[in-house]
Amino acid sequence: MNKTELNPRRVFEQFAKINAIPRPSKHEKKMISYLLDFGRTRGLPTKVDATGNVLISKPATPGYESRPTVVLQSHMDMVCDKLVDVEFNFETDPIDTYVDGEWLKARGTTLGADDGIGVAIELAILDSDDIAHGPIECLFTVDEETGLTGAFGLEAGFMNGDMLINLDSEDEGQIFVSCAGGITTHARFNYALEEAGADQFFLCATLKGLVGGHSGDDINKKRANAIKLLARFLYSMDEQVGIRLARWNSGKMHNAIPRDGSVVFSVPSEKKEEVKAAWNIFASEVSEEFHVTDTSMEFFLGSCDPEPVMPLGVSRNIVRALQAMDNGVLSMCQDEELSWLVETSSNVASVQTTEGVTTIVSSQRSNVMSNLRNMASTVKALYQLAGADVEQSDGYPAWKMNPNSKLTKLVVDTYKKLFGKAPKVLGIHAGLECGLFSERYPNMDMVSFGPTLRGVHTPDERLLIPTVQMVWDHLLEILKNIE
């Protein structure tokens, strides 16, 4: 990465160092060690809790000792995804970044700016001696992406700040003051594989090149879901000619819209040409259906070697369940001033087959907790009817807007002063750790903002470089003016 092209330089220098450290979710030990060493070598009070969260404190600069303590917070883990033809080990290899115009990107992998850029901003502040601020606590949480483990495990009293600024948002100029709650559903189909009959012909259907994206922030953008598209085709073929599933693999992350997938299945040999013709029609229709959002979809259907198949009832139940599964935006917020905000959604994120087991993972989100529980129950009931064993996470709570937030007012006023325009004050349909912080620290005043990111949770993740300077300038102005 060419640091001379990137400003603020001190932030991008920290980001480069972070991206040399492997930090997949649930494998953040190297990052934890780096943060502990970072704080202690600078003589800053530094501690780690039993979950792995790290807190580095920095005293106020002279003249600001009486200001309230502000917590700056980011998560240290990253989503690890790559293009199928890229050789990369996220547990050992550094992220290879490059500049493309005004964007910072990674070669064939996720960039790690979600939320590495937030971490880098905090480290740059901790490492500075020329920034005016009151007492600061920098909180770095673990495993935000796959279960909010760090936020769940954060104990009351670990941090002492009165206000918290979360640096995990993805649109500069937007100030987030609420977020959705969420539940993850795992449905497992267990079965004994069977030999296919001699009259069966085997096919492999593959989709790739979809845009994908974050299952919360991008769910309203009408992007194609690889699992739902494959289910659509398989359901029609099961009704038309009868199929038997052998294996189905699509999607990787529980919080991403799946971009690709493949399924191996058999059909009666005399029906193979009928199925191939139907696939061509399907590909044409789907390409037209998503001609705005997904312009680079690739469809492939070809013969493959025979292999054991699922029992007929299980095969049919999986296909029917995924055809019936609610997916996408289910309702918008009823409040007139928030009518643009998604209230409730569901996303089928992955289907993975190992020997004798097929697991389907989906996520349900809502800004209204009663709707979240209802949607999660609806999905659970669907898979129960299909004969699956269903487990659901405890979920995480929504973060409710504080209409009397002094911090929000300051954040908005300083933004206007710096940039001559008002930021948007919004809620977000994605989950933020602020929801869990609000349970343990109910009186803490919180906001969330950050630089502009696109393609998060995909190998197309990219960071809009000029917005990092804007967020940096804004944050420093906030820290200088908090009273």
C-alpha positions as CSV (number, residue, x, y, z in Angstrom):
1,M,0.0,0.0,0.0
2,N,1.4,3.4,-1.0
3,K,1.1,5.4,2.1
4,T,2.1,8.7,0.4
5,E,-1.3,8.8,-1.5
6,L,-3.4,8.3,1.7
7,N,-4.5,10.9,4.2
8,P,-4.7,11.2,7.1
9,R,-1.3,9.5,6.9
10,R,-1.2,8.4,10.5
11,V,-4.5,6.6,10.2
12,F,-3.5,4.7,7.0
13,E,-0.1,3.8,8.6
14,Q,-2.0,2.1,11.4
15,F,-4.3,0.4,9.0
16,A,-1.4,-1.0,7.0
17,K,0.0,-2.5,10.2
18,I,-3.4,-4.0,11.2
19,N,-3.8,-5.6,7.8
20,A,-0.5,-7.4,8.2
21,I,-2.0,-9.2,11.3
22,P,-4.4,-12.1,10.7
23,R,-7.7,-11.5,12.5
24,P,-10.5,-13.7,11.4
25,S,-13.5,-13.8,13.7
26,K,-12.8,-16.1,16.7
27,H,-9.1,-16.1,15.8
28,E,-8.0,-12.7,17.1
29,K,-5.2,-13.8,19.4
30,K,-2.5,-12.1,17.4
31,M,-4.5,-8.9,17.2
32,I,-5.2,-8.9,20.9
33,S,-1.4,-9.3,21.6
34,Y,-0.7,-6.5,19.2
35,L,-3.1,-4.2,20.9
36,L,-1.9,-5.0,24.4
37,D,1.7,-4.4,23.3
38,F,0.7,-1.2,21.6
39,G,-0.8,0.3,24.8
40,R,1.7,-0.9,27.2
41,T,4.8,0.2,25.2
42,R,3.3,3.7,25.2
43,G,2.7,3.7,28.9
44,L,-1.0,3.7,28.6
45,P,-3.3,1.9,31.0
46,T,-4.2,-1.3,29.1
47,K,-6.3,-4.3,30.1
48,V,-8.0,-7.3,28.5
49,D,-11.1,-9.1,29.8
50,A,-12.0,-12.8,29.9
51,T,-13.7,-12.6,26.4
52,G,-10.7,-10.9,24.8
53,N,-11.9,-7.3,24.6
54,V,-9.1,-4.8,25.0
55,L,-9.4,-1.4,26.6
56,I,-6.6,1.2,26.3
57,S,-7.0,4.4,28.3
58,K,-5.4,7.8,27.5
59,P,-5.4,10.7,29.9
60,A,-6.7,14.1,28.9
61,T,-4.4,16.6,27.3
62,P,-3.5,19.6,29.6
63,G,-6.5,21.9,30.1
64,Y,-9.1,19.2,29.3
65,E,-8.9,17.1,32.5
66,S,-12.4,18.1,33.6
67,R,-14.1,16.9,30.4
68,P,-16.3,13.8,30.4
69,T,-14.6,10.5,29.5
70,V,-15.4,9.4,25.9
71,V,-15.2,5.8,24.8
72,L,-14.1,5.2,21.2
73,Q,-15.1,1.7,20.0
74,S,-14.4,-0.6,17.1
75,H,-14.2,-4.4,16.6
76,M,-10.9,-6.0,15.8
77,D,-12.1,-9.0,13.8
78,M,-12.9,-9.1,10.0
79,V,-15.1,-11.1,7.6
80,C,-12.8,-13.4,5.6
81,D,-14.0,-14.0,2.1
82,K,-12.2,-14.4,-1.2
83,L,-12.7,-15.1,-4.9
84,V,-12.9,-18.8,-5.6
85,D,-9.8,-18.7,-7.8
86,V,-7.6,-16.8,-5.3
87,E,-5.1,-18.7,-3.1
88,F,-5.2,-17.0,0.3
89,N,-4.9,-18.1,3.9
90,F,-6.6,-15.6,6.3
91,E,-4.9,-17.1,9.3
92,T,-1.4,-16.5,8.0
93,D,-1.4,-14.1,5.0
94,P,-1.4,-10.3,5.1
95,I,-4.2,-8.4,3.2
96,D,-2.7,-7.1,-0.1
97,T,-4.2,-3.6,-0.6
98,Y,-4.0,-1.2,-3.5
99,V,-5.3,2.2,-4.6
100,D,-7.8,2.4,-7.4
101,G,-8.6,6.1,-8.0
102,E,-10.2,7.3,-4.8
103,W,-10.8,3.8,-3.4
104,L,-8.7,1.5,-1.4
105,K,-9.2,-2.2,-2.3
106,A,-7.7,-5.7,-1.6
107,R,-6.6,-8.1,-4.3
108,G,-9.2,-10.9,-4.4
109,T,-10.2,-10.8,-0.7
110,T,-12.1,-8.7,1.8
111,L,-10.3,-5.5,2.7
112,G,-10.8,-5.6,6.4
113,A,-11.8,-2.0,6.6
114,D,-14.9,-3.3,8.4
115,D,-13.8,-2.5,11.1
116,G,-10.1,-2.2,10.7
117,I,-10.3,1.4,9.7
118,G,-12.1,2.2,13.0
119,V,-9.4,0.4,14.9
120,A,-6.8,2.4,12.9
121,I,-8.4,5.7,13.8
122,E,-8.4,4.8,17.5
123,L,-4.8,3.7,17.4
124,A,-3.8,6.9,15.6
125,I,-5.4,9.0,18.4
126,L,-3.7,6.9,21.1
127,D,-0.4,7.4,19.3
128,S,-0.7,11.1,18.9
129,D,0.6,13.9,21.1
130,D,-0.9,16.9,19.2
131,I,-4.7,16.3,19.6
132,A,-6.8,18.1,22.2
133,H,-9.2,15.8,24.1
134,G,-10.5,14.9,27.5
135,P,-10.0,11.4,29.0
136,I,-10.4,8.7,26.4
137,E,-11.0,5.0,26.6
138,C,-10.4,3.0,23.4
139,L,-12.4,-0.3,23.3
140,F,-11.6,-3.0,20.8
141,T,-14.0,-5.9,20.8
142,V,-13.7,-9.4,19.5
143,D,-15.9,-11.5,17.2
144,E,-18.4,-8.9,16.2
145,E,-19.0,-10.5,12.8
146,T,-20.0,-14.0,13.8
147,G,-21.8,-13.6,17.1
148,L,-21.1,-10.3,18.8
149,T,-19.2,-12.4,21.3
150,G,-17.1,-9.5,22.6
151,A,-20.1,-7.2,23.2
152,F,-22.1,-10.1,24.8
153,G,-19.1,-10.8,27.1
154,L,-18.4,-7.2,28.1
155,E,-19.0,-6.8,31.8
156,A,-20.5,-3.7,33.4
157,G,-17.7,-1.6,34.8
158,F,-15.0,-2.6,32.2
159,M,-15.3,0.9,30.8
160,N,-16.0,4.1,32.6
161,G,-16.9,6.6,29.9
162,D,-20.1,8.7,29.9
163,M,-20.3,8.7,26.1
164,L,-19.5,6.2,23.4
165,I,-18.6,6.8,19.7
166,N,-18.9,3.6,17.7
167,L,-16.7,3.7,14.5
168,D,-18.3,0.9,12.6
169,S,-20.7,2.6,10.2
170,E,-20.2,2.7,6.4
171,D,-21.6,5.9,5.0
172,E,-19.8,9.2,5.7
173,G,-22.2,12.0,6.5
174,Q,-24.6,9.6,8.2
175,I,-24.9,9.5,12.0
176,F,-26.5,6.4,13.3
177,V,-28.5,6.5,16.6
178,S,-30.3,3.2,16.5
179,C,-29.9,-0.3,15.0
180,A,-31.8,-3.6,14.5
181,G,-31.8,-6.6,16.7
182,G,-31.1,-10.0,15.2
183,I,-31.4,-13.8,15.6
184,T,-29.5,-16.5,13.6
185,T,-31.3,-19.8,12.7
186,H,-29.5,-23.1,12.1
187,A,-31.6,-25.9,10.5
188,R,-29.9,-29.3,10.2
189,F,-31.2,-32.2,8.1
190,N,-29.7,-35.5,9.1
191,Y,-30.0,-38.5,6.8
192,A,-28.4,-41.7,5.5
193,L,-27.2,-41.4,1.9
194,E,-28.6,-43.8,-0.7
195,E,-27.3,-45.1,-4.0
196,A,-29.1,-43.5,-7.0
197,G,-30.9,-45.8,-9.4
198,A,-29.3,-46.8,-12.6
199,D,-31.8,-44.6,-14.5
200,Q,-30.5,-41.4,-12.9
201,F,-28.4,-38.8,-14.7
202,F,-26.3,-36.5,-12.6
203,L,-26.0,-32.7,-13.1
204,C,-24.2,-29.9,-11.3
205,A,-25.8,-26.4,-11.4
206,T,-23.5,-23.5,-10.5
207,L,-24.2,-19.8,-10.0
208,K,-21.5,-17.2,-9.5
209,G,-20.7,-13.5,-10.0
210,L,-23.6,-12.2,-7.9
211,V,-23.0,-8.9,-6.1
212,G,-24.0,-10.2,-2.6
213,G,-23.4,-7.8,0.3
214,H,-24.3,-7.3,3.9
215,S,-27.5,-9.0,4.9
216,G,-28.6,-6.0,7.0
217,D,-27.3,-2.9,5.3
218,D,-27.8,-4.2,1.7
219,I,-31.0,-6.2,2.1
220,N,-33.2,-3.5,0.6
221,K,-31.2,-3.2,-2.6
222,K,-33.0,-6.0,-4.4
223,R,-29.8,-8.0,-5.0
224,A,-30.0,-11.7,-6.1
225,N,-29.5,-14.4,-3.5
226,A,-27.7,-17.4,-5.0
227,I,-29.5,-19.9,-2.6
228,K,-33.0,-18.6,-3.4
229,L,-32.3,-18.7,-7.2
230,L,-31.0,-22.3,-7.0
231,A,-34.0,-23.2,-4.9
232,R,-36.3,-21.7,-7.5
233,F,-34.9,-23.8,-10.3
234,L,-34.7,-27.0,-8.2
235,Y,-38.3,-26.6,-7.0
236,S,-39.6,-26.2,-10.5
237,M,-37.6,-29.2,-11.7
238,D,-38.7,-31.4,-8.8
239,E,-42.3,-30.5,-9.7
240,Q,-41.7,-31.1,-13.4
241,V,-39.4,-34.2,-13.6
242,G,-38.5,-35.2,-10.1
243,I,-35.0,-34.7,-8.7
244,R,-32.7,-36.1,-6.0
245,L,-30.3,-33.9,-4.2
246,A,-26.7,-35.2,-3.6
247,R,-25.1,-32.1,-2.1
248,W,-25.6,-28.3,-2.0
249,N,-23.0,-25.7,-1.1
250,S,-23.7,-22.0,-1.2
251,G,-22.8,-19.1,0.9
252,K,-20.1,-18.8,3.6
253,M,-21.0,-16.1,6.1
254,H,-24.1,-16.0,8.3
255,N,-24.4,-12.2,7.8
256,A,-23.9,-12.0,4.0
257,I,-26.2,-12.3,1.0
258,P,-24.7,-15.4,-0.8
259,R,-22.9,-14.6,-4.1
260,D,-22.4,-18.0,-5.5
261,G,-23.3,-21.7,-5.1
262,S,-23.4,-25.1,-6.6
263,V,-25.7,-28.1,-6.2
264,V,-25.3,-31.7,-7.4
265,F,-28.6,-33.5,-8.2
266,S,-29.9,-36.3,-10.3
267,V,-32.9,-36.5,-12.7
268,P,-34.3,-39.4,-14.7
269,S,-32.0,-40.0,-17.7
270,E,-34.8,-39.5,-20.2
271,K,-35.5,-36.0,-18.7
272,K,-32.0,-34.6,-18.9
273,E,-32.5,-32.6,-22.1
274,E,-35.7,-31.2,-20.7
275,V,-33.8,-30.0,-17.6
276,K,-31.0,-28.5,-19.6
277,A,-33.5,-26.6,-21.7
278,A,-35.3,-25.4,-18.6
279,W,-31.9,-24.2,-17.2
280,N,-31.3,-22.0,-20.2
281,I,-34.7,-20.4,-19.9
282,F,-34.2,-19.9,-16.2
283,A,-30.8,-18.2,-16.8
284,S,-32.3,-15.9,-19.3
285,E,-35.2,-14.9,-17.1
286,V,-33.1,-14.4,-14.0
287,S,-30.6,-12.3,-15.9
288,E,-33.4,-10.1,-17.0
289,E,-35.0,-10.0,-13.6
290,F,-31.8,-8.7,-12.0
291,H,-30.4,-6.7,-14.9
292,V,-30.0,-3.6,-12.7
293,T,-28.4,-5.0,-9.5
294,D,-26.5,-8.1,-10.7
295,T,-25.1,-7.6,-14.1
296,S,-22.3,-10.2,-14.0
297,M,-24.1,-13.4,-13.1
298,E,-22.7,-16.6,-14.6
299,F,-24.8,-19.8,-15.0
300,F,-23.4,-23.2,-15.6
301,L,-25.2,-26.6,-15.8
302,G,-23.2,-29.7,-16.8
303,S,-23.1,-33.4,-16.2
304,C,-21.0,-34.9,-13.4
305,D,-20.2,-38.3,-11.9
306,P,-22.8,-40.2,-10.0
307,E,-22.7,-40.1,-6.2
308,P,-24.9,-41.1,-3.3
309,V,-28.1,-39.0,-2.9
310,M,-30.4,-37.9,-0.1
311,P,-33.5,-39.9,0.7
312,L,-36.4,-38.7,-1.5
313,G,-38.3,-37.1,1.4
314,V,-35.3,-35.2,2.7
315,S,-34.4,-34.0,-0.7
316,R,-37.9,-32.8,-1.4
317,N,-38.2,-31.1,2.1
318,I,-35.0,-29.2,1.7
319,V,-35.9,-27.8,-1.7
320,R,-39.5,-27.0,-0.6
321,A,-38.3,-25.3,2.6
322,L,-35.8,-23.1,0.7
323,Q,-38.5,-22.3,-1.9
324,A,-40.9,-21.2,0.8
325,M,-38.3,-19.4,3.0
326,D,-39.1,-15.7,3.4
327,N,-36.2,-13.7,2.1
328,G,-35.5,-10.0,1.8
329,V,-37.4,-7.1,3.2
330,L,-40.5,-8.1,5.0
331,S,-41.7,-4.8,6.3
332,M,-40.7,-1.1,6.5
333,C,-40.9,1.1,9.6
334,Q,-44.4,2.4,10.4
335,D,-43.3,5.7,11.8
336,E,-43.6,8.3,9.1
337,E,-40.3,9.9,9.7
338,L,-38.6,6.5,9.5
339,S,-40.7,5.1,6.6
340,W,-37.5,4.7,4.5
341,L,-36.0,2.3,7.1
342,V,-36.3,-1.5,6.8
343,E,-38.0,-2.7,9.9
344,T,-37.9,-6.5,9.5
345,S,-36.0,-8.8,7.1
346,S,-34.8,-12.3,6.7
347,N,-31.9,-13.7,4.7
348,V,-30.9,-17.3,3.9
349,A,-27.2,-17.1,4.1
350,S,-25.7,-20.5,3.6
351,V,-26.4,-24.1,2.7
352,Q,-23.6,-26.6,3.4
353,T,-23.6,-30.3,2.9
354,T,-21.3,-32.7,4.5
355,E,-21.7,-36.5,4.6
356,G,-25.2,-37.2,5.9
357,V,-25.9,-33.6,7.0
358,T,-27.1,-30.5,5.3
359,T,-27.1,-27.3,7.3
360,I,-29.0,-24.1,6.4
361,V,-28.1,-20.9,8.1
362,S,-30.3,-17.8,8.0
363,S,-30.6,-14.5,9.9
364,Q,-33.7,-12.5,10.9
365,R,-33.5,-8.8,11.8
366,S,-35.9,-6.2,13.1
367,N,-35.9,-2.9,14.8
368,V,-39.0,-4.1,16.7
369,M,-38.1,-6.9,19.1
370,S,-41.6,-8.5,19.0
371,N,-41.5,-8.6,15.2
372,L,-38.0,-10.1,15.4
373,R,-39.2,-12.9,17.7
374,N,-42.2,-13.5,15.4
375,M,-40.1,-13.7,12.3
376,A,-37.6,-16.0,13.9
377,S,-40.5,-18.3,15.1
378,T,-42.0,-18.3,11.5
379,V,-38.6,-19.5,10.1
380,K,-38.2,-22.1,12.8
381,A,-41.6,-23.5,12.2
382,L,-40.9,-23.7,8.5
383,Y,-37.9,-25.9,9.0
384,Q,-39.5,-27.9,11.8
385,L,-42.3,-28.8,9.3
386,A,-39.6,-29.8,6.9
387,G,-38.2,-32.3,9.4
388,A,-35.0,-30.4,10.4
389,D,-33.5,-30.0,13.8
390,V,-33.6,-26.2,14.5
391,E,-31.4,-24.1,16.8
392,Q,-31.6,-20.4,17.2
393,S,-29.1,-18.0,18.8
394,D,-30.2,-15.9,21.8
395,G,-30.0,-12.9,19.5
396,Y,-28.9,-9.4,20.1
397,P,-31.1,-6.5,21.1
398,A,-32.1,-3.5,19.0
399,W,-30.6,-0.1,20.0
400,K,-33.3,2.4,20.6
401,M,-32.8,6.1,19.7
402,N,-32.3,8.5,22.5
403,P,-34.3,11.6,21.6
404,N,-32.5,13.7,24.2
405,S,-28.9,12.8,23.3
406,K,-26.4,15.6,24.0
407,L,-23.8,13.6,22.1
408,T,-26.0,13.5,18.9
409,K,-26.5,17.2,19.1
410,L,-22.8,17.9,19.4
411,V,-22.0,15.5,16.5
412,V,-24.5,17.2,14.3
413,D,-23.4,20.7,15.2
414,T,-19.7,20.0,14.7
415,Y,-20.4,18.4,11.3
416,K,-22.3,21.5,10.2
417,K,-19.4,23.7,11.4
418,L,-16.8,21.7,9.5
419,F,-18.6,20.9,6.2
420,G,-21.3,23.6,5.9
421,K,-24.1,21.0,5.7
422,A,-26.1,18.9,8.0
423,P,-25.4,15.1,8.3
424,K,-28.3,12.6,8.2
425,V,-29.3,11.2,11.5
426,L,-30.5,7.7,10.9
427,G,-31.2,4.3,12.2
428,I,-29.6,1.2,10.5
429,H,-31.0,-2.2,9.8
430,A,-27.8,-3.9,10.5
431,G,-26.8,-4.9,14.0
432,L,-24.4,-2.8,16.0
433,E,-22.7,-3.5,19.2
434,C,-24.3,-0.4,20.7
435,G,-27.5,-2.5,21.3
436,L,-25.6,-4.7,23.7
437,F,-23.7,-1.8,25.3
438,S,-27.0,-0.1,26.0
439,E,-28.1,-3.2,28.1
440,R,-25.0,-3.1,30.3
441,Y,-24.6,0.7,30.3
442,P,-28.2,2.0,30.1
443,N,-27.2,5.6,30.8
444,M,-24.4,5.8,28.2
445,D,-25.0,8.3,25.4
446,M,-24.0,6.8,22.0
447,V,-23.7,7.5,18.3
448,S,-22.1,5.6,15.4
449,F,-20.4,6.9,12.3
450,G,-17.5,6.1,10.0
451,P,-16.1,6.5,6.5
452,T,-17.7,5.2,3.3
453,L,-17.4,1.5,2.6
454,R,-18.9,-0.5,-0.2
455,G,-19.1,-4.2,-0.9
456,V,-18.5,-5.1,2.8
457,H,-18.4,-8.8,3.6
458,T,-17.3,-9.6,-0.1
459,P,-14.1,-9.5,-2.0
460,D,-15.3,-6.3,-3.6
461,E,-15.0,-4.5,-0.2
462,R,-13.6,-1.0,-0.8
463,L,-12.9,2.2,1.2
464,L,-13.5,5.7,-0.1
465,I,-10.2,7.3,0.8
466,P,-11.3,11.0,1.1
467,T,-14.0,10.1,3.6
468,V,-11.4,8.9,6.1
469,Q,-10.0,12.4,6.3
470,M,-13.5,13.8,6.8
471,V,-14.3,11.3,9.6
472,W,-10.9,12.1,11.2
473,D,-11.4,15.8,11.2
474,H,-15.0,15.4,12.5
475,L,-13.9,13.1,15.3
476,L,-11.1,15.4,16.5
477,E,-13.5,18.4,16.5
478,I,-16.0,16.4,18.6
479,L,-13.3,15.4,21.1
480,K,-12.1,19.0,21.4
481,N,-15.7,20.3,22.1
482,I,-17.2,17.7,24.4
483,E,-18.1,19.2,27.7
